[in-house]
Amino acid sequence: MALVLWMGDVNLEQTAMETSMAGIGMPGTQELLVILLIVALLFGTSRIPALGRSLGEGLGHLRRGLKELTDDQPKDHEHHS
């Protein structure tokens, strides 16, 4: 059974459903717990720190690569006459 809240002419259940269907928003606490449980079941709790470390290193490499790409591109607004 769904709980429907009305505030004026706004149906909050419909608004929340439209937002989630559009792919907008962050996962809630329950979703994060389910994801963490699935990761623990798949990889085991002893491998989670290593996975986190590897993910962090990968993101660091990605950020450095993106920064290098943006630093290498000429600045159009400085040389524009």
C-alpha positions in Angstrom: 0.0 0.0 0.0 1.4 3.4 -1.0 1.3 6.4 1.2 0.1 9.4 -0.7 0.7 12.9 0.7 -1.0 15.9 -0.7 0.3 19.4 -0.2 -1.9 21.8 -2.1 -2.0 20.5 -5.7 1.3 18.6 -5.4 1.1 14.8 -5.2 4.4 14.0 -3.5 4.2 10.3 -4.4 4.0 11.1 -8.1 6.8 13.7 -7.9 9.1 11.2 -6.1 8.3 8.5 -8.7 8.9 10.8 -11.6 12.3 11.9 -10.1 13.4 8.3 -9.6 12.2 7.2 -13.0 14.2 10.1 -14.6 17.4 8.8 -12.9 17.9 11.9 -10.8 19.0 11.7 -7.2 21.3 9.8 -5.0 20.6 6.4 -3.5 19.1 6.4 0.0 20.4 4.7 3.1 18.6 1.5 2.4 19.8 1.2 -1.1 23.4 1.8 0.0 23.1 -0.9 2.6 21.8 -3.3 0.0 24.7 -2.5 -2.3 27.2 -2.9 0.5 25.7 -6.3 1.4 25.9 -7.5 -2.2 29.6 -6.3 -2.5 30.4 -8.1 0.8 28.8 -11.3 -0.4 30.5 -11.2 -3.8 34.0 -10.3 -2.7 34.2 -11.1 1.0 34.8 -8.7 3.8 38.5 -9.2 3.7 38.8 -7.9 0.1 36.7 -4.7 0.6 39.5 -2.5 1.8 41.7 -3.5 -1.2 38.8 -2.9 -3.6 38.3 0.6 -2.0 42.0 1.4 -2.3 42.1 0.3 -5.9 39.0 2.3 -6.7 40.5 5.4 -5.1 43.7 5.0 -7.0 41.8 4.6 -10.2 39.8 7.8 -9.6 43.0 9.6 -8.8 44.5 8.6 -12.1 41.3 9.6 -13.9 41.3 13.0 -12.3 45.0 13.6 -13.1 44.4 12.6 -16.7 41.5 14.9 -17.1 43.4 17.7 -15.5 46.3 17.1 -18.0 43.8 17.2 -20.9 42.3 20.5 -19.8 45.8 22.0 -19.1 47.0 21.1 -22.5 44.2 22.8 -24.4 44.8 26.4 -25.5 42.8 29.1 -23.8 40.7 30.7 -26.5 39.6 33.7 -24.4 43.3 34.8 -23.8 44.3 35.0 -27.4 41.0 36.1 -28.9 41.4 39.4 -30.8 
